[in-house]
Amino acid sequence: MDIAVDTVTEIILRLRAIEVKEGPTDPDSGSNAIDDGATDVLTSGTDDATEEEVRAMIGALNDDERADLLALVYVGRGDMEAEEWRDAVRFARERESVGEGAARELLGTPNAADLLSEGLANLGITPDLPQA
C-alpha cells in the first residue's frame, strides 16, 4: 500500500465526525447552548470545517495514495477481495475519481469510514481506532 496507515486512520476519524452529524433540527439555532441542551452540537453548520479538512487531506495525497484509499473502500464494501488488491487499485486508478473526485466519492459514500476500516481489516491491518 502506498498510503500510510496513519493517514487512513486520520481520514477515518474525520469521516466519522462527519457521518454522525445530521441536518439542522434546532428551530432556534441562535439560542443559548446552555438552555437548549446543546442540540446544535451534532448538526452541520457553515463554520464546520470537518468536510473541508477531509477534502484538503485527500487533495494533498498523490494519485497512488488516493487510488489506495478508494481501493480500501472497494475491498471494505466487498466489491473486491483482499486477494484482488492490485486489481482494486488499478480499478480505482482507471476511474476519473482518483483526481479531485476521490474526496467527492468518499464523502458521498454512506459509511465510508467503516468501509475504510473494514478494508484495512480485510488486508490484515488493524489500526488503533476507537470503536464506531
N, C-alpha and C positions, 0 to 999 in steps of 0.2 A: 504494500500500500504506500502510495506517495504522500498521503496526508497524515499528519501526526495525530495520534490517538487523543492527545490533549486538546488539539484543535477541534476534533469531532465532539469531544466531551463538552467543550465550551459552547459549541453551536447547539448541542442537545439541551443544555441548561437554558440557553436563551430562547430556544424554540418552546420549551416547556413553559417559560414565563409568558410567552405569547398565547399558547394554547389554553391556559387556564382562564384567560380573560374572556369576557363576554361583552356583548353590545351594551350601550347605555341603558341602565334600568332605573336610575335615580332621577325622578322628575325634578327634584330640587338640587341639582348638582352644585349650585352655588352655596348650599347650606354649610353649616359648621360640621366638620367631620366628627367632632365630639358628640354632637346632638343626633346625627343621623346613623350612627353605628358604623361609620366608615364604609358605606355602601359603594363608594367610588373606587375603592382600592383595587378591585378586580375588573374594572371596566377600562376600556381603552380610551385614551384621550389624545388630544393633539400634542400634548407635551410628553408623550410616552415615546422614548427613543429606542425601545427594545427592537422593534421591527427594523428600524434603520440601522441599528447595530448589527443585526443579523445580515442585512444586505451588505453592509460595509465589510464585515468579516468574510463573507463569501466572495465579494468583489475583490478582496485582497489576495485571494487564493489564485494559484496559477491553473491553467486548464487541466493539468493532470490531477491536481488536488480536487478540483470541482467535479471531475469525472469520477473520482473515487467516492466522493460524497454522495453523488447520485447513485452510483453502483451499490453503495451501502443501503440506500433506500430500496432498491430493486431486490437485493438479497433479503433484506428485512421483511419486505412485503411478500416474499415468496415467488416473485416473478422469475427469479433465477436462484439456483442453489449456490452454496458456498464454493462448491467444486467448479462452478462456472464463472468464478470471479473475473477472469480475464475477458470473458465474453460480456459480462455485465459492464465492465469498464469500457470496453470497445463500443457497446451499445450506447452508453452514456456520452461517449465522445462523438458518436455519429449524430446524436440529437442536437438540434440547434440550442438546446437549453444549457449546454456546457458553458457558454459565454455568460452574459448578463442574465439570461433566463434561468440559470441554476437557482438563484435566490427566489425567483418567482415560482419555480416548480416546488421547491421545498416549502415555501410559505403557503402555497396553495394545496399542499398535500395534507389531508387530515392525519393527525397523529404522527407527523414527520419525526418528532423527537423519539417516539417509541420505535419507529421503523429503523432509524439510525442505530439505536441501541440494540435492537434485535439483529440488525445486520452485523454489527460488531460481534455479538454473541454467536451468531452462526459461523463467523470466521474464527471463533475460539478466542476472541479478545474480550476481556472483562475489565472495562474501565471502572474507576471508582466513582460511581454516580449515586446520588440519593435516589431512593425509590420514587417512582412517579405516582 
